[in-house]
Amino acid sequence: MEQVKLTQYSHGAGCGCKIAPALLESILQTSRPELPHPNLLVGNSSKDDAAAYDLGNGTSVLSTTDFFMPIVDDPFTFGRIAATNALSDIYAMGGKPLMAISIFGWPINKLSAEVGRQVIDGGRAACEEAGIPLAGGHSIDSPEPIFGLAVTGIVETAHLKQNNTAEPGCEIFLTKPLGVGILSTAQKMGKIEPGHIEPSIASMCTLNKIGAEIAMLDGVVALTDVTGFGLLGHLGEICEGSHVSATLRFDRVETFPNIGNYLAMGCIPGGSKNNFKSYGHTVGELTDEQRGILCDPQTSGGLLCVVRPDGVDAFLKLTASAGLTLESIGQTREPGDKLIEVI
């Protein structure tokens, strides 16, 4: 079987390829009038994970798409991570996926069809784990390898979770460690040591299925996932959309092992710098270490959950039953001068 290193064929890696938040906001601005769509519960205005359309029978359809360039060298693993990342948007809205179609770009003059098949098989494996079909897709000849999914899901409208519904006085939880971008950059730079990137790969391949269960808890008031904009970017979206601020406890934010060593070696993704340029003015003073970790672009990252104090016990009981050991990483509060203060 042909052995390739896919990351050599892309200029970026995973969700680190995302356009910086400030530039994306500029691109999305339009002078065209917004037409009314009464059944569209969640659209583009709240920067949420998926669109939600009310069917009028107590359920809503969820629709999302996500794709990127290789974050790992192995084709099958790349496909699995890309698919898991796309499926996460449905879980982050409290829904369950129904089916997916693939988005596939392939440099046919550089990489063989066999390698492309392995990528798509990785996507199929993630869909199979989610219990849904990979029902079709679209492909193009592109300069760099690209893979992802468009996913359709469903949610009980009463349990639909959004990223702009947080309240002051709530606890903040994150279900996966940070540091994917740092470790991926270390790999791309040839500095990664044996065994150091494997924990992050396992995390990126882990479905956020528990989001559909978390959403059923009344105490959970806001939900999203942490991907290319980093923890500060996605928490900032929650704060901005909900008209609250947050205090983040840096010492409680879990990272993958050895992150500090790779930061010291300069393994900082370009996406981290673009992220900070976009929203650094909304955040209080940061050390270099805090900026490196909290702005680090994640791929297939964890769920960011905002929970009322009276709902914390039920939340921790549910997450513990799924094998997660979590503690609050901060609190929401009334709006202040900065969206987020890190202590």
N, C-alpha and C positions, 0 to 999 in steps of 0.2 A: 504493500500500500504506500502511496506517495506520502512523504513526510514534508510538511511545509511549516513555516512560522508566519502565521497570518498577520501578526502585528507589524511585520516588515512591509506590508502592502498598504498601510493606512497612515495618514498623517495624525490622526487622533485615536482615542481609545474609548469605547463604550460611551457612556453618557457624558464623558469629558468632551465629546464632539459637539455638544449642544451649543447653540448660539448664546452668547452672554445675555443675561436678563435685560440689561438696559438696551442693548442693540435690538433684541427681539421685540421689546415693547415699541421701539421706534418703527420696526418693520410692520407690526400689526396695526399701527394707527391707520385710520381710514376716514375719509370725508363722506363716505357713502352713508345714507340714512339706515339705521338699524330697523329692519322690518319686524313687526310683532309676531311672535310665535308662542302663543299662550301655553302650549304643552311642553315647551322647552324649559325644564326646571333648572338645568345647569348648562351654560354655554361658555363662551370665551371670556366673558367679563370678569369672572372670579379666579382665573388662572388655575382652575381645578384640574384633577387628574383625568377625568372623562366627561363627556357630555351625557346628560340625562334627559330622557324624553318620557313624559307621563302618558301611559296608555289609557288612563282613565278607569282602570279596573283594580286599582290598588297596587299596581306594579309599574315599574319604569324600565325602559330599555337604556342600557349604558353602551357607549361607543367610544373607543379610543384607538390610537395608533402610536407605536414607538419603534424606532429602528436606529441602528448605528453601525459604526465600523468596528473591527475586531478589538477586543480587550484582552484576549488570550490567544495563544498560538494554535491550540488544538481546534480544528474545525467543528467537531461535534460539540465540544464544550462551548465554543462561541455561539453556536446556534441555540444551545440550551439556555445560556445566560440571556441572550437577546429575547428569546420567547418568554422566559420567566419574568424579565423586566417589563415587557409589554403587558403581561397578564396582571402584574401588580397594580396597574391603574384601576382595574375593575375591582380588585379586593380593597383598594384604598378608598373606594366609594361605598364600601359595604356590600358589594354585589358578588354574584357568582358568574363566571364566564359561561357562555353557551357555545360559541364556536370562534374560530380564528381563520384568517387568510394571511398568507405570507407576503412580505415585501422583500424582494431579492434583487440586489444589484451585483453583477459579477464581471470582473475584468477577464473576459474570455481569452484574451491573447496572453495572459500572464498565469492564470490558474486553471487547472483542469476541471472538467465537469464532475469528476469523481470527488474532488475536494468540495465542490459546491453541494454535491449530494449529501456529504457528511454534515455540512452546516444545516441543511434542511432537516436531516434526520434528527439532529440535536433539538431543533424546534419541535419536531413531532414528539420527541420524548417528553418535553415539558408539557405539551398539550395533553398527551396521554396521562401524565401525572395529575393534571388538572381535571381530567375526565371529559375532555372536549375533543372534537375533531379539528384537525388542520384541513380546512375544507376547500382550499384553493389558494390563489394568489396571483401575483404579477411579477414579472422579471424584466430587467433591462441589462444591457451591456454598459458597465460603468467603469470609470478609471480605478476605483477602489472597491473592495468587497463591502457590501452592505446587507444586513439582514434584520428583520423585525417582523412584527405582526400588527394587523388591525384586528381588534377583538371586540366582539359583541357580547354583552352580559345583561343580566337582569337583577333587579333588586326590588324588594318590597318598598314602596315609596315612603312608608313610615320609618323605615330603617336606613334611608339614604343618608350618607354622611358626606359633609362638605368641608372645605378648608377655610371657610369664612364665617364659621358659626361658633367660634370659641368665645368664652366668657372670662371676665376677670376672676381671679381666685382659684383657678384650676391647676392641677398637676400635669406635667408634661412627661411623656414616656417615649422611648425609642426602642424598637424591637430587634435591631441589628447593630453591630459595632460599626464604627467609621474607619476609613483608611484605605478603601478600595483604590482610589485614584493614586495615592502615594505608592502603594505596592505595585500597581500596574506600571507606573512610571519607572520605578526601580527595575522592573523586569525589562522594560523597553530600553533602559539605559545600560543593561547588562550588569547591574549591581545587586540583583536579588540573590539571596543565599538559599541553598536547598531547603525546602520545607516551609519557607516563610510565606509564599503566596497561596499555598493550598487552603488555609482557613478562609481566605477571602473568596476563593473560587467556590468552595462549598456553600458559603453564605449567599453568593450571587445565584447559585443554582437552587436555592431554597424558596419555594413558593410562599407568598404572603397570604396563604389560604385563610389564616386565622382572622383576617380583616372582616370576612363575612360574619364571623361570630362576634367579634368585637363590636360591630355595628349594631348588634341587637341589644347591647347594654345601654340602658337609659342614661347612665352617668357619663358616657362618652359623647362629648359635644362637638368635637371636630376631629377630622382624620385626613391624613395625606400620606404619601410616601416620600422618602428622601432619595433624590436622584442627582441629576447633573448640577443643580444649583447649590449643592451642599446643605448641611443642616441649617446654617444661618439663612440661606436663601429660602428654603421651604418653610422654616419657622417664621421668617419675615413675611411670607405670603399669607400665612395664617393670621399674623398680627395685623397686617395692613388691611386685609379683607374683613376682619372681625372688629376692627377699631379697638384693639387692646395692645399692650406691650408685654414683654416677657423678660424674666430674669433667668439666665441659664447658669447652672452649676457645672463648670468645666471639669471639676474633679470627679463628677459622677457620669460623665460621658464616656461610654465604653469604646475602646479602639481595638483593632487587631494587634497582636503582639509585634514588637520591634518597630512600631511606627516612628517613635522618636529617633531611632538610629537612622532611618531612611530620610527623615526630614533634615537631620544634621548633615547628610550627604548631598543635600540639594535636590532630592527626588520630589519636586513639587510640580504637579501638572500645570500646564498653561491655563487650564480651565479654572484652577483655584485663583489665579491672579485676575482673570477676567471677572470671576464672580465677585471678588472683593472690590474691584473697580466699579461694579454695577451697584452694589448695595452697602459698601463699607460706611458710607455717610449715615446710614440708618442704624448703625451698631455702635455701642460704646467702645472704649479703648480696649485693644487686644494686644497680647504678646505675640511674638512671631510664631510660637508653638500653637497658640490658640487659633490664630488666623490660618495656619497651615492645615490644621485638622478640621476646624469648623467650616471652612470654605471648600474643603476637598470634595470634588465631584464624585458622587457615588453612582454605581451602576447596580441595578436590582437591589437597592438599599432597603432599609427597614421601614416599618410603619411609624409615623409620628402621631401620637395619640394625645389628645387633650381631654382630661377626665375631671369631672367635678369631685370635690373631696369625699362626698358621700357615696361615690361610685368606685372609689379606689379599691376597696376590698374585693368587690365582685370582679373588677378588672384584673387584679393580681391573681385571683383564684383561677380565672379562665386562662390567663397567659401561662401560669405555672403548670396547668394541666397539659399545655402544649410543649412543656419542657423549657420554657423561658424563665429566666431569673432576672427580674427587672426592678429598678428603683427609679423614683422620680428624678429627672435631670433638670427640673426647674419649675417655675410657676408663671402663669399669666397674671397680669395686673392691669389696673386702670392705665389709660394711655399716658405716656411720658414723653420726654424730649427725644428719646431714642426708641425705636421699635424693640430692640433687644439690648440688654446689658449682660455682660458675661462676668461672673465673679469666681 
